[in-house]
Amino acid sequence: MFPLIPNTFGIEARCRRLVTFDSEDSLKAELAVLDPAEPYIIVGQGSNLLPVGDFQGVVLQSAIKGIHVIAGKNEIFVRCGSGEAWDDVSAFCVSQALYGTENLALIPGDVGASAVQNIGAYGVEAKDIIHEVEAVEVATGRTYTFSNADCQYSYRHSRFKDEWKNRFVITYVTYRLSNSFHPLLDYGNIHRALDERGIGQPTAQQLRDTIIAIRREKLPDPRELGNGGSFFMNPIISREHYLALKEHHPLIPHYDVDDSHVKVPAAWLIEQCGWKGKRLGNAGVYERQPLVLVNHGGATGKEIMNLCELIQHDVAETFGITILPEVNII
């Protein structure tokens, strides 16, 4: 029987061959025998992946481990294998008094995905701490090292998601961290959650623990209810569009991006359209967080996609806003 494609939605989709590699050398050996005519995709832990059907090709998955601290002149660098679970890296850094990952606690996926997706939460994005990314070119087996600027990071985006998609396999990511703790507390409900715990000036560990508690309260464990985390990206719209919407929807929330643009929470838009907690067959919208689409058991990738498209249609009809998936769809 063909192997399953790794995914936290619990979708039973299969590929022709699943290839894992635990070093750069083993990756290059696999690439050397890869049939150029056979399609392939590159995945991490599958936490941000929705397979809509079987894939008639090769799935490449990193199992490169290792977390290495490198002392810099004024900063600390941490070089991590792309197959390390991101939250393990965050936990390690906080335990070693290396600061910068606290607000990204409990984000699912691996290190490689952090550099592809530019993961983010509570006012922090991976681009804020990524120093450089090492990758192997599939076609040539050549190793490249890309700077943060090379990757052209933006909101939930990098060159690895478009022009470099499936061209490079990430092997290591080096993060630039600080040995001075400067907590970022002004995003979302961090302040309220800290107040409820009687914490005025949190340590890094207290901040990390608080964010983990917030996320666990809002997001389902994929081991219990299949999901890929936040399914949609928060749309960025013109300030003019936002002000026009505000006349009819005075409670519409927003975050300033620049003088001309604002970011609107997709969760709010989806909830206003009546989708929160709604279920269509085996696919549904999570009752505590409308950004999360879930597999109630036995859902297919096509069922999840049908639900996605219906939500997109309603948001566009109601607000004139297109919301786009954050997950990778294959």
C-alpha positions as CSV (number, residue, x, y, z in Angstrom):
1,M,0.0,0.0,0.0
2,F,1.2,3.5,-0.8
3,P,2.3,5.7,2.2
4,L,0.1,8.4,3.7
5,I,0.9,12.0,3.1
6,P,1.8,13.6,6.5
7,N,-1.0,15.9,7.5
8,T,-2.6,17.0,10.8
9,F,-6.1,17.2,9.3
10,G,-6.2,13.4,9.5
11,I,-7.0,13.2,5.8
12,E,-6.3,9.7,4.3
13,A,-4.5,10.8,1.2
14,R,-1.5,8.8,-0.2
15,C,1.6,9.4,-2.2
16,R,3.6,7.1,-4.5
17,R,6.7,7.4,-2.3
18,L,7.5,9.1,1.0
19,V,11.2,10.0,1.3
20,T,12.6,11.2,4.7
21,F,16.2,12.4,5.1
22,D,18.1,13.1,8.3
23,S,21.2,15.0,6.9
24,E,22.2,17.1,4.0
25,D,24.2,14.3,2.6
26,S,21.3,11.8,2.7
27,L,19.1,14.5,1.0
28,K,21.6,14.9,-1.8
29,A,21.8,11.1,-2.2
30,E,18.0,11.0,-2.6
31,L,18.0,13.9,-5.0
32,A,20.6,12.2,-7.1
33,V,18.3,9.3,-7.9
34,L,15.1,11.3,-8.1
35,D,13.4,10.7,-11.5
36,P,13.1,14.1,-13.2
37,A,9.9,13.0,-14.8
38,E,8.3,12.1,-11.4
39,P,6.4,14.9,-9.6
40,Y,7.5,15.7,-6.1
41,I,6.5,18.0,-3.2
42,I,8.4,19.1,-0.1
43,V,6.6,18.9,3.3
44,G,7.3,19.4,6.9
45,Q,5.2,17.8,9.7
46,G,2.1,18.3,7.6
47,S,0.6,20.8,10.1
48,N,-0.1,23.4,7.4
49,L,-1.0,21.0,4.6
50,L,-4.3,20.0,3.1
51,P,-4.2,17.1,0.6
52,V,-7.4,17.1,-1.5
53,G,-6.6,13.7,-3.0
54,D,-3.8,11.2,-3.6
55,F,-0.5,12.5,-5.0
56,Q,1.0,10.5,-7.8
57,G,4.6,11.4,-6.9
58,V,7.3,11.7,-4.3
59,V,6.9,13.5,-0.9
60,L,10.2,14.7,0.5
61,Q,10.2,15.2,4.3
62,S,13.0,16.5,6.5
63,A,14.1,14.6,9.6
64,I,17.2,16.7,10.1
65,K,17.7,17.4,13.9
66,G,20.0,19.5,16.0
67,I,19.9,22.8,17.9
68,H,23.2,24.5,18.1
69,V,23.9,27.8,19.9
70,I,26.5,30.1,18.3
71,A,27.7,33.0,20.3
72,G,27.9,36.2,18.3
73,K,29.5,39.6,19.1
74,N,26.4,41.3,20.3
75,E,23.8,38.6,19.6
76,I,23.2,34.9,20.0
77,F,22.5,32.7,17.0
78,V,20.7,29.3,17.1
79,R,21.2,27.0,14.1
80,C,18.4,24.3,13.9
81,G,17.8,21.3,11.7
82,S,14.8,21.8,9.5
83,G,13.1,18.7,10.9
84,E,13.1,20.0,14.5
85,A,9.6,20.7,15.8
86,W,9.4,24.5,16.0
87,D,7.9,24.5,19.6
88,D,10.8,22.4,20.8
89,V,13.1,25.1,19.6
90,S,11.1,27.8,21.3
91,A,11.0,25.8,24.6
92,F,14.8,25.2,24.3
93,C,15.5,28.9,23.7
94,V,13.5,30.1,26.6
95,S,15.1,27.5,28.9
96,Q,18.5,28.8,27.9
97,A,17.6,32.5,28.4
98,L,17.7,33.2,24.6
99,Y,14.9,35.5,23.9
100,G,12.7,36.3,20.8
101,T,10.5,33.2,20.4
102,E,8.2,33.5,23.3
103,N,5.2,34.9,21.4
104,L,5.5,32.1,18.8
105,A,5.0,29.4,21.4
106,L,3.0,26.3,20.5
107,I,2.8,27.1,16.8
108,P,2.7,23.6,15.1
109,G,5.1,22.6,12.4
110,D,8.8,22.3,12.0
111,V,11.8,24.6,11.6
112,G,11.8,24.4,7.8
113,A,8.1,25.4,7.7
114,S,8.8,28.5,9.9
115,A,11.1,29.8,7.2
116,V,8.7,28.9,4.3
117,Q,5.5,30.3,5.9
118,N,7.0,33.1,7.9
119,I,4.9,31.9,10.9
120,G,3.6,34.5,13.2
121,A,1.5,35.1,16.3
122,Y,0.9,37.8,18.9
123,G,2.8,40.6,17.1
124,V,5.9,38.5,16.2
125,E,6.8,36.8,12.9
126,A,9.6,34.4,12.1
127,K,11.2,37.0,9.8
128,D,11.9,39.1,12.9
129,I,14.3,36.5,14.2
130,I,15.5,34.5,11.1
131,H,19.1,35.3,10.3
132,E,19.7,32.9,7.4
133,V,18.3,29.8,5.7
134,E,20.3,26.9,4.3
135,A,18.8,24.9,1.4
136,V,19.7,22.4,-1.3
137,E,18.6,23.0,-4.8
138,V,16.7,20.0,-6.1
139,A,17.9,20.2,-9.7
140,T,21.6,20.5,-9.0
141,G,22.2,19.3,-5.4
142,R,24.0,22.5,-4.7
143,T,23.9,24.0,-1.2
144,Y,22.8,27.7,-0.9
145,T,22.7,30.0,2.1
146,F,20.1,32.7,1.9
147,S,20.0,35.9,4.1
148,N,16.8,37.1,5.6
149,A,16.6,39.8,2.9
150,D,17.1,37.2,0.2
151,C,13.9,35.4,1.3
152,Q,11.8,38.6,0.8
153,Y,9.6,37.9,3.8
154,S,6.1,39.4,4.1
155,Y,2.9,38.5,5.9
156,R,2.8,34.6,5.9
157,H,4.9,34.7,2.8
158,S,8.4,34.1,1.4
159,R,10.1,33.3,-1.9
160,F,9.9,29.6,-0.9
161,K,6.1,29.8,-1.3
162,D,6.2,31.0,-4.9
163,E,9.2,31.4,-7.2
164,W,11.3,29.0,-5.1
165,K,8.5,26.5,-4.3
166,N,9.8,22.9,-4.7
167,R,13.1,24.3,-6.1
168,F,14.9,24.3,-2.8
169,V,14.7,21.9,0.2
170,I,15.5,23.7,3.5
171,T,18.0,21.9,5.6
172,Y,18.9,24.4,8.4
173,V,17.6,27.7,9.7
174,T,19.6,30.1,11.9
175,Y,17.7,32.4,14.2
176,R,19.1,35.6,15.7
177,L,18.1,36.0,19.3
178,S,18.9,38.2,22.3
179,N,20.2,37.6,25.8
180,S,18.1,40.5,27.0
181,F,14.3,40.0,27.5
182,H,12.0,42.6,26.1
183,P,8.5,41.2,26.3
184,L,5.9,42.2,23.6
185,L,2.6,42.2,25.4
186,D,0.3,44.5,23.5
187,Y,-1.1,42.1,21.0
188,G,-4.4,40.2,21.4
189,N,-5.4,39.3,25.0
190,I,-1.9,38.8,26.4
191,H,-2.3,41.5,29.0
192,R,-5.7,40.2,30.2
193,A,-4.4,36.6,30.4
194,L,-1.4,37.8,32.5
195,D,-3.6,39.8,34.8
196,E,-5.8,36.8,35.4
197,R,-2.7,35.0,36.5
198,G,-1.6,37.8,38.8
199,I,1.5,38.5,36.7
200,G,2.5,42.1,36.2
201,Q,6.0,41.8,34.8
202,P,6.3,38.3,33.3
203,T,9.5,36.3,32.8
204,A,10.1,34.8,29.4
205,Q,8.9,31.4,30.7
206,Q,5.7,33.0,32.2
207,L,5.0,34.7,28.9
208,R,5.5,31.5,26.9
209,D,3.3,29.5,29.3
210,T,0.6,32.2,29.1
211,I,0.6,32.1,25.3
212,I,0.5,28.3,25.3
213,A,-2.6,28.5,27.6
214,I,-4.3,31.0,25.3
215,R,-3.6,28.9,22.3
216,R,-4.8,25.7,23.9
217,E,-8.0,27.4,25.0
218,K,-8.8,28.5,21.4
219,L,-7.3,25.8,19.2
220,P,-8.1,22.1,19.0
221,D,-5.4,19.5,19.5
222,P,-5.0,17.8,16.0
223,R,-4.6,14.5,17.8
224,E,-8.2,14.8,19.0
225,L,-9.8,16.8,16.2
226,G,-8.0,17.0,12.8
227,N,-7.1,20.5,11.7
228,G,-4.3,22.5,10.2
229,G,-4.3,25.4,12.6
230,S,-5.4,28.8,11.2
231,F,-6.8,28.0,7.8
232,F,-7.1,31.6,6.5
233,M,-4.8,34.5,6.5
234,N,-5.9,37.9,7.9
235,P,-6.6,40.1,4.8
236,I,-4.9,43.4,4.3
237,I,-7.2,46.0,2.8
238,S,-6.9,49.7,2.0
239,R,-7.7,52.1,4.7
240,E,-10.4,53.6,2.4
241,H,-12.1,50.2,2.1
242,Y,-11.9,49.8,5.9
243,L,-13.5,53.2,6.6
244,A,-16.3,52.4,4.1
245,L,-17.0,49.1,5.9
246,K,-16.9,50.8,9.3
247,E,-19.9,52.9,8.3
248,H,-22.0,49.8,8.1
249,H,-20.1,47.6,10.6
250,P,-19.0,50.0,13.3
251,L,-17.5,47.2,15.4
252,I,-15.2,45.9,12.7
253,P,-11.7,45.4,14.3
254,H,-8.4,46.3,12.6
255,Y,-4.7,46.6,13.0
256,D,-2.8,49.3,11.3
257,V,-0.3,48.1,8.7
258,D,0.8,51.5,7.3
259,D,-0.8,54.8,6.5
260,S,-2.7,53.3,3.6
261,H,-3.5,49.8,4.7
262,V,-5.1,47.9,7.7
263,K,-5.3,44.2,8.6
264,V,-8.7,42.9,9.4
265,P,-9.1,39.7,11.5
266,A,-10.5,36.9,9.2
267,A,-12.0,35.2,12.3
268,W,-14.3,38.2,12.8
269,L,-15.3,38.3,9.2
270,I,-16.1,34.6,9.2
271,E,-18.0,34.8,12.5
272,Q,-20.1,37.7,11.2
273,C,-21.1,35.5,8.3
274,G,-22.5,32.9,10.7
275,W,-19.9,30.2,10.1
276,K,-18.5,29.8,13.6
277,G,-19.3,26.3,14.9
278,K,-21.1,25.4,11.7
279,R,-20.7,21.9,10.2
280,L,-21.1,20.6,6.7
281,G,-20.9,16.8,6.7
282,N,-17.7,15.7,8.3
283,A,-16.0,19.1,7.8
284,G,-16.7,22.1,10.1
285,V,-15.6,25.4,11.6
286,Y,-14.2,25.1,15.1
287,E,-16.7,26.4,17.7
288,R,-14.1,28.4,19.6
289,Q,-12.1,29.8,16.7
290,P,-13.6,30.5,13.3
291,L,-10.2,30.6,11.6
292,V,-9.8,26.8,12.2
293,L,-11.5,24.3,9.9
294,V,-11.7,20.8,11.3
295,N,-12.2,17.2,10.4
296,H,-14.9,15.8,12.6
297,G,-14.0,12.3,11.4
298,G,-13.7,10.8,8.0
299,A,-13.7,14.1,6.1
300,T,-11.9,14.2,2.7
301,G,-9.7,17.0,1.5
302,K,-12.4,17.9,-1.0
303,E,-14.9,18.3,1.8
304,I,-12.6,20.7,3.6
305,M,-12.0,22.7,0.4
306,N,-15.8,22.9,-0.3
307,L,-16.3,24.4,3.1
308,C,-13.4,26.8,2.5
309,E,-14.9,28.0,-0.7
310,L,-18.3,28.6,0.8
311,I,-16.8,30.7,3.5
312,Q,-14.8,32.7,1.0
313,H,-17.9,33.3,-1.0
314,D,-19.9,34.6,2.0
315,V,-17.1,36.9,3.2
316,A,-16.6,38.3,-0.3
317,E,-20.4,38.9,-0.7
318,T,-20.8,40.5,2.7
319,F,-17.6,42.6,3.0
320,G,-16.1,42.7,-0.5
321,I,-13.0,41.1,1.0
322,T,-11.2,38.0,-0.4
323,I,-9.8,35.8,2.3
324,L,-7.0,33.4,1.2
325,P,-6.0,30.1,2.7
326,E,-2.8,30.0,4.8
327,V,-2.5,26.2,4.5
328,N,-0.8,24.6,1.5
329,I,-3.3,22.8,-0.7
330,I,-2.1,19.9,-2.8
